[in-house]
């Protein structure tokens, strides 16, 4: 099996994010804009110096396989996590999620919107530690804490 890698993304390296937002129209009902783009309101913030956001490319066999958008903080949040369809159902997303999450030890939160049952199933499997899950009118949220890698406090 391919071992996925998470690497810092540049603006042009985040093409899968555009695809993921298109796929997401199934859940939020948005349409493409006048220029054929779906749009992501805060995407530019992931490259602003001093912002607590990180854009990561997911690589499999040195090929772009997806992306992750992370908001660092307390808790850290997975804003977006997308794996291209050809790489799904092969364990690549689960391994990539573990790698991404373990970059920043501490408190984490993932959230899946109502109706995105595949994402709920994915995160239940991908979170590498015990988690607390809650559901409300906006969707399902998992909260968990990843210990520091070296035993020191984060």
C-alpha positions in Angstrom: 0.0 0.0 0.0 1.1 3.6 -0.7 2.3 5.5 2.3 0.7 9.0 2.1 2.7 12.2 2.9 1.3 15.5 4.0 3.3 18.5 2.7 2.7 22.3 3.0 0.7 23.4 0.0 1.4 26.5 -2.1 -1.6 28.3 -3.6 -1.4 26.5 -7.0 -0.9 23.1 -5.3 -4.4 23.1 -3.8 -6.4 22.2 -6.9 -8.1 19.2 -5.0 -9.6 21.7 -2.6 -11.5 23.2 -5.5 -12.7 19.7 -6.4 -13.7 19.0 -2.8 -15.8 22.1 -2.6 -17.6 21.1 -5.8 -18.3 17.6 -4.4 -19.5 19.3 -1.3 -22.4 21.0 -3.2 -24.2 17.7 -2.6 -24.6 18.9 1.1 -24.8 22.6 1.0 -26.7 23.2 -2.3 -24.4 25.9 -3.6 -23.8 26.5 -7.3 -20.8 27.5 -9.3 -20.1 31.2 -9.5 -20.1 33.2 -12.8 -16.4 32.2 -13.5 -17.0 28.5 -13.0 -15.5 28.4 -9.5 -17.2 27.1 -6.4 -15.4 29.4 -4.0 -14.0 29.0 -0.5 -14.4 32.2 1.6 -11.2 31.9 3.7 -8.9 30.0 1.3 -6.5 32.9 1.0 -6.1 33.1 4.8 -4.1 29.8 4.7 -1.2 31.6 3.2 -1.2 34.9 5.2 1.8 35.3 7.5 0.7 35.1 11.1 -2.6 33.3 10.4 -3.2 30.1 12.4 -4.3 28.2 9.3 -2.4 25.6 7.4 -3.0 24.1 3.9 -1.5 20.7 3.3 -1.3 18.6 0.2 -1.8 14.9 0.6 0.6 12.9 -1.6 0.5 9.2 -2.5 3.3 7.8 -4.6 4.6 11.4 -5.0 1.3 12.3 -6.7 -1.2 14.8 -5.4 -4.0 12.7 -3.8 -5.9 15.3 -1.8 -5.6 18.2 0.6 -6.2 19.2 4.2 -7.0 22.6 5.6 -6.3 22.9 9.3 -7.1 25.7 11.8 -4.6 25.7 14.6 -5.8 26.7 18.0 -7.5 25.3 21.0 -8.9 23.1 19.8 -7.2 22.5 16.4 -9.9 22.0 13.7 -10.0 20.1 10.5 -11.6 22.7 8.2 -11.5 20.5 5.1 -10.1 17.1 4.3 -10.4 15.7 0.8 -9.0 12.6 -0.9 -9.4 12.2 -4.7 -11.9 9.5 -5.5 -9.2 7.3 -7.2 -7.3 7.1 -3.8 -10.4 6.4 -1.6 -11.2 3.0 -0.1 -7.4 2.1 0.0 -6.5 3.3 3.5 -4.7 6.3 2.1 -7.1 8.9 3.7 -7.0 7.2 7.1 -3.2 7.1 7.1 -3.0 10.7 5.8 -5.4 11.9 8.5 -3.3 10.3 11.3 -0.2 12.0 9.9 -1.9 15.4 9.6 -3.4 15.2 13.1 -0.1 14.1 14.7 1.7 17.2 13.4 0.0 19.3 16.2 -0.6 17.4 19.5 -3.3 18.7 21.7 -7.0 19.2 21.6 -8.7 18.6 18.2 -12.2 18.8 16.7 -13.6 17.4 13.5 -17.1 18.3 12.2 -19.2 16.8 9.5 -22.3 18.5 8.2 -25.7 16.9 8.3 -26.1 14.3 5.6 -22.4 13.6 5.1 -22.5 10.2 6.5 -19.5 8.9 4.7 -17.4 11.6 6.4 -18.8 10.7 9.8 -17.8 7.0 9.1 -14.4 8.1 7.9 -13.5 10.2 10.9 -14.8 7.6 13.4 -12.3 5.2 11.8 -9.4 7.7 11.2 -9.1 9.4 14.6 -6.3 7.5 16.2 -7.4 7.9 19.8 -10.6 7.7 21.8 -13.0 10.6 21.1 -16.2 12.1 22.3 -18.9 12.6 19.7 -21.9 14.8 19.6 -24.6 15.5 17.1 -26.8 18.6 16.7 -28.7 20.4 13.9 -25.4 21.4 12.2 -24.0 17.9 12.1 -21.6 15.5 13.9 -18.6 16.6 15.9 -15.8 14.5 17.3 -13.5 16.0 20.1 -10.3 14.3 21.1 -6.8 15.0 22.5 -3.6 13.8 20.9 -0.7 13.4 23.3 2.7 15.0 22.5 4.9 12.7 20.5 7.9 13.0 22.8 6.1 12.9 26.1 6.5 16.7 26.7 3.6 19.1 26.9 2.4 20.7 23.7 
